Amino acid sequence: MHNKLLLASLFLGTSLLSYGQDEKLDMATIQKIREEGLQHSQVMETAFYLTDVNGPRLQGPGFMKAANWAKTKLASWGIQNPRLEPWGEWGKGWAVEHCYLAMTAPYYKSIIAVPRAWSGSTNKLQAADILYISATDTTALESYRSKLRNKVILIDQSYKIPPTFKADATRFTDEELQKMASEAAPSPRAGGDTTFRSRMLAMRTQNAFNQKMRKLAKQEGALGILNTTQNSIDGTLFVSGDYANAALGSTPDDLADLTISVEDYLTLCRLMKANVPVKLDIDVKTKFYTDDTKGYNILAEIPGTDPKLKDEVVMLGAHFDSWHAATGATDNAAGSSVMMEAVRILKTIGIKPRRTIRLALWSGEEQGLHGSKNYVANHLVESGTTKLTKEGDNIAAYFNVDNGTGKIRGVYLQGNQEVGPIFAQWLKPFNDLGATTLTPRNTGGTDHLSFDRVGLPGFQFIQDPIEYSTRTHHTNMDTYDHLQPDDLKQAATVVAGFVYNAAMRDQKLPRKAPSTQAAR
């Protein structure tokens, strides 16, 4: 079946070529890229330092520690002008210093718990009762006002945990890739990732309820609040934070807000419904940072050499920030390591690109694409518009990686049909590595959208899912051990090839009209 898919994709490439001019591929350089990327890779060493050594890269001090390491590393490779560029005001940084939670009655049970980002502290070890709340609206919450002191809040949930019969880790099948390749082009006015936007809207609605609950609870002397998600099973906790206020820097030093597994949460709910007395020990210490409230991106270049084209820029990027429950390995040390490795490969083999190649590692992506959106706003468009500046018009292409640790299987064209014939040819030297597929569909939720929405050719690569949605994305399991070395080597090699081709071709990549879709 693999051979059938390869033939199908080659046929697709041939049919696309009939509508566009042949690309001038430097196969000798492509071979050097393959050899360096597959035989002499440093991608896992980079990933190790971003995860195990530097730890979580949440916006604030965790991000800055790793960012300074990356800046130094890029300089050691000879990548020019590595820098931390401020993009604007972010607000408070935040970190966890200590967290302990246990049930002490009706028996002892330790509970895995992670504070939600930008939540507060208990200040010391506290013994607490549970206040069990069935209300889900802020009007009903007022009836609990006099009952909150020294309590830990538990809001009723009735989740069911069905058995799981599917493997956590998957790869795209030949049939799935072929279906993606054969899809019709999206409407020019079609929205982007509507499922993602719906999920974000639901999260923001829940966050609004949580904010009001926490404010009331803090006023009344409560110690903390527990939360969970339906997919937080088998010890995997899906943890983010109240990023709407965090982005504005207005979140107060408020209530300890802990995510626990759905199994532990439902255990507590059943005990409370049965009127069994429950006691907890809770000790949470978090810290807010206000010494530097700006946000920063990490930038570096391989300068262009063609007198006529060196002011044009091919960009490659990934978001560098992560959530804090683990070390952000698949989201997105994987993408950041791949992009750092791609420029290392190109620098090591001694290319002389016609256009400038610029690496961008973004901050604040997890809270709403802040780093990339502000880069576009600060550099590439006129203030308050989507009209490109001269610098913006010089962007030849932007390539992004942010779908986990899986190998690259192709490219989402974002409805830009004119790049299809070009990318089909660029993929051919990597077909044997599994990169075969072009799909016209849009994909959302990450930094290429900041470029796409103003009409610049911004693209996300198709990647095998592996365990991204089931086990690692925004969870306490997102660690180095879940990275796939061969997949990341392949991804960096493919990216390096695409970036090199974009930097060397006679023209910039074709553009489409500015999209009306929202950036996140």
C-alpha positions as CSV (number, residue, x, y, z in Angstrom):
1,M,0.0,0.0,0.0
2,H,2.9,2.3,0.7
3,N,4.1,1.9,-2.9
4,K,0.6,2.7,-4.2
5,L,0.6,5.9,-2.1
6,L,4.0,6.9,-3.3
7,L,3.0,6.3,-6.9
8,A,-0.2,8.3,-6.3
9,S,1.7,11.2,-4.8
10,L,4.3,11.1,-7.6
11,F,1.4,11.2,-10.1
12,L,-0.1,14.1,-8.2
13,G,3.2,15.9,-8.4
14,T,3.5,15.2,-12.1
15,S,0.0,16.5,-12.7
16,L,0.7,19.6,-10.7
17,L,3.9,20.2,-12.6
18,S,2.0,20.4,-15.8
19,Y,0.4,23.6,-14.5
20,G,3.7,25.3,-13.3
21,Q,7.3,25.7,-14.3
22,D,9.9,23.3,-13.2
23,E,11.9,24.2,-10.1
24,K,15.6,24.4,-10.3
25,L,16.5,21.9,-7.6
26,D,20.1,21.7,-6.5
27,M,20.2,18.0,-5.8
28,A,23.9,18.0,-4.7
29,T,23.0,20.4,-1.9
30,I,19.8,18.4,-1.1
31,Q,21.9,15.3,-0.7
32,K,24.3,17.2,1.7
33,I,21.2,18.3,3.7
34,R,20.0,14.7,3.9
35,E,23.4,13.4,5.0
36,E,23.9,16.0,7.7
37,G,20.4,15.8,8.9
38,L,20.0,12.0,9.0
39,Q,23.6,11.0,9.8
40,H,25.0,13.8,12.0
41,S,21.9,15.2,13.7
42,Q,22.0,17.2,17.0
43,V,18.3,17.5,17.2
44,M,17.9,15.3,20.3
45,E,20.7,17.0,22.1
46,T,19.0,20.3,21.6
47,A,15.7,18.8,22.7
48,F,17.4,17.5,25.9
49,Y,18.6,20.9,26.9
50,L,15.3,22.5,26.1
51,T,13.4,20.0,28.3
52,D,15.3,18.1,30.9
53,V,18.0,20.8,31.5
54,N,15.9,24.0,31.2
55,G,12.5,22.7,32.3
56,P,9.1,24.2,31.5
57,R,9.1,27.3,29.3
58,L,6.0,29.0,30.5
59,Q,5.9,32.7,29.6
60,G,8.1,34.4,32.2
61,P,11.3,33.2,33.9
62,G,11.0,29.7,32.6
63,F,10.8,30.9,29.0
64,M,13.7,33.4,29.5
65,K,16.1,30.8,31.0
66,A,15.7,28.5,28.0
67,A,15.6,31.4,25.5
68,N,19.0,32.6,26.7
69,W,20.4,29.1,26.3
70,A,19.0,28.9,22.8
71,K,20.5,32.3,21.9
72,T,23.9,31.1,23.1
73,K,23.6,27.8,21.2
74,L,22.7,29.5,17.9
75,A,25.7,31.8,18.3
76,S,28.0,28.7,18.9
77,W,26.8,27.3,15.5
78,G,27.7,30.5,13.7
79,I,24.1,31.6,13.1
80,Q,24.3,35.4,12.9
81,N,22.7,38.0,15.2
82,P,21.0,35.7,17.7
83,R,18.8,38.0,19.9
84,L,15.9,38.3,22.2
85,E,13.6,40.8,20.6
86,P,10.8,42.3,22.8
87,W,7.4,42.3,21.1
88,G,5.4,44.3,23.7
89,E,3.9,44.1,27.1
90,W,3.0,40.7,28.4
91,G,2.4,41.0,32.2
92,K,3.4,38.9,35.2
93,G,5.6,35.9,34.9
94,W,4.7,32.9,37.1
95,A,6.2,29.6,38.3
96,V,5.4,26.7,40.7
97,E,7.8,26.4,43.7
98,H,6.0,23.6,45.7
99,C,2.8,21.5,45.4
100,Y,1.4,18.8,47.6
101,L,-2.1,17.4,47.9
102,A,-3.4,14.3,49.7
103,M,-6.6,12.9,51.0
104,T,-6.2,12.1,54.8
105,A,-9.7,10.9,55.6
106,P,-11.5,8.6,55.3
107,Y,-8.1,7.1,54.5
108,Y,-4.7,8.3,53.2
109,K,-4.3,8.7,49.5
110,S,-1.7,10.8,47.7
111,I,-3.1,12.8,44.8
112,I,-1.2,14.0,41.7
113,A,-1.9,17.7,41.4
114,V,-0.6,20.5,39.2
115,P,-1.5,24.2,39.8
116,R,-3.1,25.9,36.9
117,A,-0.9,28.7,35.5
118,W,-1.2,32.1,37.2
119,S,-3.1,30.6,40.2
120,G,-2.1,31.4,43.8
121,S,-0.8,29.7,47.0
122,T,-1.9,28.3,50.3
123,N,1.3,29.8,51.8
124,K,1.8,26.7,54.1
125,L,0.6,23.2,54.7
126,Q,-3.1,23.4,55.6
127,A,-5.6,20.8,56.7
128,A,-8.9,21.4,54.9
129,D,-12.5,20.2,54.5
130,I,-14.1,20.1,51.1
131,L,-17.0,22.4,50.1
132,Y,-19.0,20.4,47.5
133,I,-20.8,22.7,45.1
134,S,-23.3,21.6,42.5
135,A,-23.9,25.1,41.1
136,T,-22.5,26.2,37.8
137,D,-23.7,29.8,37.6
138,T,-22.3,32.8,39.4
139,T,-25.7,33.8,40.9
140,A,-26.0,30.5,42.8
141,L,-22.4,30.8,43.9
142,E,-23.4,33.7,46.2
143,S,-25.4,31.3,48.4
144,Y,-22.1,29.7,49.4
145,R,-20.5,33.0,50.5
146,S,-20.5,32.3,54.3
147,K,-19.4,28.6,53.9
148,L,-16.0,29.0,52.1
149,R,-13.5,29.8,54.9
150,N,-10.6,27.2,55.1
151,K,-12.4,25.0,52.5
152,V,-11.2,23.4,49.3
153,I,-13.8,23.8,46.6
154,L,-15.0,20.8,44.6
155,I,-17.6,21.4,41.9
156,D,-19.8,18.5,41.0
157,Q,-19.0,16.6,37.8
158,S,-20.6,13.5,36.4
159,Y,-18.0,12.4,33.9
160,K,-18.0,8.8,32.7
161,I,-14.7,7.1,31.9
162,P,-15.2,4.7,29.0
163,P,-12.7,2.0,28.3
164,T,-10.1,2.8,25.7
165,F,-9.7,0.3,22.9
166,K,-7.5,2.4,20.6
167,A,-3.7,2.8,20.9
168,D,-2.5,6.1,22.2
169,A,0.1,6.5,19.4
170,T,-0.9,6.5,15.7
171,R,0.5,7.4,12.3
172,F,-1.4,8.6,9.3
173,T,-2.4,5.7,7.2
174,D,-2.0,5.7,3.4
175,E,-5.7,6.1,3.0
176,E,-5.9,9.1,5.4
177,L,-3.1,10.8,3.5
178,Q,-4.7,10.1,0.2
179,K,-8.0,11.6,1.4
180,M,-6.2,14.7,2.6
181,A,-4.5,15.1,-0.8
182,S,-7.8,14.7,-2.7
183,E,-9.8,17.3,-0.8
184,A,-11.3,20.3,-2.6
185,A,-9.7,23.6,-2.0
186,P,-11.3,25.5,0.9
187,S,-13.4,28.6,0.1
188,P,-11.3,31.8,0.2
189,R,-13.5,33.1,3.0
190,A,-13.7,29.8,4.9
191,G,-12.8,29.9,8.5
192,G,-9.7,28.1,9.7
193,D,-9.8,25.5,12.4
194,T,-13.4,25.8,13.6
195,T,-13.1,22.9,16.0
196,F,-10.1,24.6,17.6
197,R,-12.0,27.9,17.9
198,S,-15.0,26.2,19.5
199,R,-12.8,24.5,22.0
200,M,-11.1,27.8,22.8
201,L,-14.5,29.5,23.3
202,A,-15.6,26.7,25.7
203,M,-12.3,27.1,27.6
204,R,-12.7,30.8,27.9
205,T,-16.3,30.4,29.1
206,Q,-15.1,28.0,31.8
207,N,-12.3,30.4,32.6
208,A,-14.8,33.2,33.2
209,F,-16.7,31.0,35.7
210,N,-13.5,30.0,37.4
211,Q,-12.4,33.6,37.7
212,K,-15.6,34.6,39.5
213,M,-15.5,31.5,41.7
214,R,-11.9,32.2,42.7
215,K,-12.5,35.8,43.4
216,L,-15.5,35.0,45.7
217,A,-13.6,32.1,47.3
218,K,-10.5,34.2,48.0
219,Q,-12.5,37.0,49.5
220,E,-14.2,34.5,51.9
221,G,-11.0,32.8,52.9
222,A,-11.1,29.5,50.9
223,L,-7.8,27.6,50.6
224,G,-8.1,26.3,47.1
225,I,-10.2,24.9,44.3
226,L,-9.9,21.5,42.4
227,N,-10.5,21.0,38.7
228,T,-10.2,18.3,36.2
229,T,-10.9,17.5,32.5
230,Q,-12.7,14.5,31.1
231,N,-9.6,13.3,29.3
232,S,-7.3,13.6,32.4
233,I,-7.3,9.8,32.8
234,D,-4.7,7.2,33.7
235,G,-2.6,9.7,35.6
236,T,-2.4,12.1,32.6
237,L,-3.4,15.7,33.6
238,F,-4.3,18.2,31.0
239,V,-3.2,21.5,32.5
240,S,-3.2,25.1,31.1
241,G,-4.2,28.3,32.9
242,D,-6.2,31.5,33.1
243,Y,-4.3,33.0,30.2
244,A,-7.0,35.6,29.3
245,N,-6.1,37.7,32.3
246,A,-2.4,36.6,32.3
247,A,-1.9,38.1,28.9
248,L,-3.1,41.4,30.2
249,G,-1.0,41.2,33.3
250,S,-4.1,41.7,35.5
251,T,-4.4,38.3,37.2
252,P,-4.2,38.8,41.0
253,D,-2.2,36.6,43.4
254,D,-5.3,34.6,44.0
255,L,-6.6,31.1,45.0
256,A,-4.6,27.9,44.7
257,D,-6.3,26.2,41.7
258,L,-5.2,22.6,41.2
259,T,-5.8,20.2,38.3
260,I,-6.1,16.5,39.4
261,S,-6.9,13.3,37.5
262,V,-10.6,12.6,36.7
263,E,-10.4,9.4,38.7
264,D,-9.3,11.2,41.8
265,Y,-11.8,13.9,41.2
266,L,-14.7,11.5,40.8
267,T,-13.6,9.6,43.9
268,L,-14.0,12.8,45.9
269,C,-17.3,13.6,44.3
270,R,-18.8,10.2,45.2
271,L,-17.6,10.4,48.8
272,M,-19.1,13.9,49.2
273,K,-22.4,12.8,47.6
274,A,-22.5,9.9,50.1
275,N,-21.9,12.3,53.0
276,V,-18.7,10.6,53.9
277,P,-16.4,13.1,55.7
278,V,-13.4,13.9,53.6
279,K,-10.2,15.7,54.8
280,L,-7.4,17.0,52.7
281,D,-3.8,18.2,53.2
282,I,-2.8,20.9,50.8
283,D,0.4,22.9,50.5
284,V,0.9,25.1,47.4
285,K,3.5,27.8,46.7
286,T,3.5,29.7,43.5
287,K,5.4,32.9,42.6
288,F,4.6,35.9,40.4
289,Y,7.3,37.9,38.7
290,T,7.0,41.5,37.8
291,D,10.6,42.6,37.3
292,D,10.3,42.2,33.5
293,T,6.8,42.2,32.1
294,K,7.7,42.3,28.4
295,G,7.3,39.4,25.9
296,Y,10.3,38.3,23.8
297,N,10.9,36.3,20.6
298,I,14.2,34.6,19.7
299,L,15.5,35.6,16.3
300,A,18.7,34.7,14.3
301,E,19.8,34.7,10.6
302,I,21.8,33.2,7.9
303,P,22.3,36.3,5.7
304,G,21.5,36.3,2.1
305,T,24.2,36.8,-0.5
306,D,22.5,37.8,-3.7
307,P,22.7,41.6,-4.1
308,K,19.2,41.7,-5.6
309,L,17.5,39.2,-3.2
310,K,19.3,39.4,0.1
311,D,16.7,41.8,1.6
312,E,14.1,39.2,1.0
313,V,13.6,36.8,3.9
314,V,12.6,33.1,4.2
315,M,11.4,32.5,7.7
316,L,11.1,29.3,9.7
317,G,9.7,29.1,13.2
318,A,8.1,27.3,16.0
319,H,6.7,28.4,19.3
320,F,9.3,28.1,22.1
321,D,7.0,28.5,25.1
322,S,5.2,25.6,26.8
323,W,2.8,24.9,29.6
324,H,4.3,23.9,33.0
325,A,2.9,20.5,34.0
326,A,5.9,18.8,32.3
327,T,8.8,20.1,30.1
328,G,6.9,20.8,26.9
329,A,8.7,18.2,24.9
330,T,6.2,17.5,22.1
331,D,4.6,20.9,22.5
332,N,6.8,22.4,21.4
333,A,10.5,21.6,22.2
334,A,10.1,19.2,19.3
335,G,9.3,22.0,16.8
336,S,11.8,24.4,18.2
337,S,14.6,21.7,18.1
338,V,13.6,20.8,14.6
339,M,13.9,24.5,13.4
340,M,17.1,25.1,15.3
341,E,18.5,21.9,13.7
342,A,17.4,23.0,10.3
343,V,19.4,26.2,10.4
344,R,22.3,24.2,12.0
345,I,22.3,21.8,9.0
346,L,22.3,24.6,6.5
347,K,25.1,26.5,8.3
348,T,27.2,23.3,8.7
349,I,27.1,22.4,5.0
350,G,28.1,25.9,4.1
351,I,25.2,27.1,2.0
352,K,25.3,30.6,0.5
353,P,21.5,31.5,0.3
354,R,20.4,34.1,-2.1
355,R,17.8,35.3,0.4
356,T,18.2,35.8,4.1
357,I,17.0,32.9,6.2
358,R,15.6,34.0,9.5
359,L,14.8,31.6,12.4
360,A,12.0,32.7,14.8
361,L,11.2,31.0,18.1
362,W,8.0,32.5,19.4
363,S,6.7,33.2,22.9
364,G,3.2,33.5,24.2
365,E,1.8,31.1,21.6
366,E,0.0,29.0,24.2
367,Q,-1.9,32.1,25.4
368,G,-3.0,33.3,21.9
369,L,-0.1,33.5,19.3
370,H,1.2,36.6,21.0
371,G,4.8,36.4,19.8
372,S,4.1,35.8,16.2
373,K,1.1,38.1,16.0
374,N,3.1,41.0,17.5
375,Y,6.1,40.3,15.2
376,V,3.8,40.6,12.2
377,A,2.2,43.8,13.7
378,N,5.5,45.3,14.6
379,H,7.4,44.6,11.4
380,L,5.3,43.4,8.5
381,V,2.1,45.4,8.4
382,E,1.1,49.0,8.7
383,S,-0.3,49.8,12.2
384,G,-3.8,48.5,12.7
385,T,-4.1,47.1,9.2
386,T,-3.2,44.1,7.1
387,K,-1.4,46.2,4.5
388,L,2.1,45.0,4.1
389,T,5.1,47.2,4.9
390,K,8.2,47.0,2.7
391,E,9.6,44.6,5.2
392,G,6.4,42.6,5.0
393,D,6.5,42.5,1.3
394,N,10.0,41.1,1.5
395,I,8.9,38.0,3.3
396,A,9.2,35.2,0.7
397,A,7.7,32.4,2.9
398,Y,7.2,31.2,6.5
399,F,7.3,27.6,7.5
400,N,6.1,26.3,10.9
401,V,6.3,23.1,13.0
402,D,4.0,22.6,15.9
403,N,2.1,19.3,15.8
404,G,4.3,17.1,18.1
405,T,7.1,14.7,17.6
406,G,5.8,12.9,14.4
407,K,7.7,12.8,11.1
408,I,6.7,15.3,8.4
409,R,4.2,13.7,5.9
410,G,3.7,16.8,3.7
411,V,2.3,20.3,3.8
412,Y,-1.0,22.0,4.5
413,L,-1.4,24.5,1.6
414,Q,-3.8,26.8,3.4
415,G,-5.8,27.1,0.3
416,N,-2.8,28.5,-1.6
417,Q,-3.2,26.3,-4.7
418,E,-0.4,28.0,-6.7
419,V,2.3,26.7,-4.4
420,G,1.1,23.1,-4.9
421,P,3.2,22.5,-8.1
422,I,6.2,24.0,-6.4
423,F,5.9,22.0,-3.2
424,A,5.2,18.8,-5.1
425,Q,8.7,19.1,-6.6
426,W,10.3,20.1,-3.3
427,L,8.8,17.0,-1.7
428,K,10.1,14.5,-4.3
429,P,13.6,14.2,-2.9
430,F,12.0,13.3,0.5
431,N,9.3,10.9,-0.7
432,D,11.4,8.0,0.4
433,L,11.3,9.4,4.0
434,G,7.5,9.4,4.0
435,A,7.0,13.1,3.1
436,T,4.6,12.7,0.1
437,T,1.3,14.6,0.7
438,L,0.0,18.0,-0.2
439,T,-3.5,18.9,1.0
440,P,-5.3,22.2,0.1
441,R,-6.9,22.3,3.6
442,N,-6.4,25.0,6.2
443,T,-5.0,24.0,9.6
444,G,-5.1,26.3,12.6
445,G,-4.1,26.8,16.2
446,T,-0.5,27.9,15.6
447,D,1.9,30.6,14.4
448,H,1.6,30.3,10.6
449,L,-1.8,31.8,11.0
450,S,-0.2,35.1,12.0
451,F,1.3,35.3,8.5
452,D,-1.5,33.7,6.6
453,R,-4.1,36.1,7.8
454,V,-2.2,39.1,6.2
455,G,-1.8,37.3,2.9
456,L,1.8,36.1,3.4
457,P,2.6,32.5,2.4
458,G,2.7,30.8,5.8
459,F,2.6,27.0,6.1
460,Q,2.3,24.3,8.7
461,F,3.8,20.8,7.9
462,I,1.6,17.7,8.2
463,Q,3.0,15.5,10.9
464,D,2.2,12.0,12.2
465,P,0.0,12.4,15.4
466,I,1.9,9.8,17.5
467,E,0.5,10.5,21.1
468,Y,0.0,14.2,20.6
469,S,-3.7,14.5,21.3
470,T,-4.1,11.5,23.4
471,R,-1.2,11.7,25.9
472,T,1.2,14.6,25.6
473,H,-0.4,17.8,24.4
474,H,-0.6,20.2,27.4
475,T,-0.1,17.4,29.9
476,N,2.2,16.2,32.7
477,M,3.3,13.5,30.3
478,D,4.9,15.8,27.8
479,T,8.5,14.8,28.5
480,Y,11.6,14.0,26.6
481,D,10.9,10.3,26.7
482,H,7.9,10.8,24.4
483,L,10.1,12.3,21.6
484,Q,10.8,10.1,18.5
485,P,14.4,10.7,17.5
486,D,14.2,9.3,13.9
487,D,11.0,11.4,13.3
488,L,12.6,14.6,14.5
489,K,15.7,13.9,12.3
490,Q,13.5,13.4,9.3
491,A,11.5,16.6,10.1
492,A,14.6,18.8,10.4
493,T,15.9,17.4,7.1
494,V,12.7,18.1,5.2
495,V,12.4,21.6,6.7
496,A,16.0,22.4,5.8
497,G,15.3,21.3,2.2
498,F,12.2,23.5,2.0
499,V,13.9,26.5,3.5
500,Y,16.9,26.1,1.2
501,N,14.7,25.9,-1.9
502,A,12.7,28.9,-0.9
503,A,15.9,30.9,-0.3
504,M,17.4,30.0,-3.7
505,R,14.5,30.2,-6.2
506,D,14.3,33.1,-8.6
507,Q,10.9,34.3,-7.3
508,K,9.2,34.5,-4.0
509,L,6.4,32.0,-3.4
510,P,3.0,32.8,-4.8
511,R,0.6,34.6,-2.4
512,K,-3.1,34.4,-1.9
513,A,-5.5,37.3,-1.0
514,P,-5.5,38.2,2.8
515,S,-7.8,35.8,4.7
516,T,-10.8,37.0,6.8
517,Q,-10.3,34.2,9.3
518,A,-9.3,35.0,12.9
519,A,-5.7,34.4,13.9
520,R,-6.6,32.2,16.8
